[in-house]
């Protein structure tokens, strides 16, 4: 089992809108595909900044092949939509982690 995590830095003025958009649009769209599951959003407390907050958005995925297919078929589109809406006020970077225990 793998965890696909994306850490986002969100400007303070966009935090409320970002969380609403994630809960009402992004997470439901990802779940429709069925390859990524068990979504969760967490606020990152160790990186508090005056200019905004950091959030971790995580999904479980069976293997890297499933993630690759999801990324090609849906992930690129969703990233483009996020960029269109939030522009440079939301910046993210992905991390793929393997569950050991």
Number of C-alpha atoms within 10 A of each C-alpha: 12 17 22 21 21 18 19 20 22 24 20 16 11 14 18 11 13 22 15 11 14 15 15 11 12 17 20 12 15 18 14 10 12 11 16 22 18 11 17 13 17 11 14 14 10 7 11 11 13 7 10 16 19 23 21 17 19 22 20 21 21 13 15 15 10 13 20 12 12 18 14 10 12 14 16 12 12 16 14 12 13 18 14 10 14 16 11 12 17 20 16 15 10 13 10 16 12 13 9 6 3
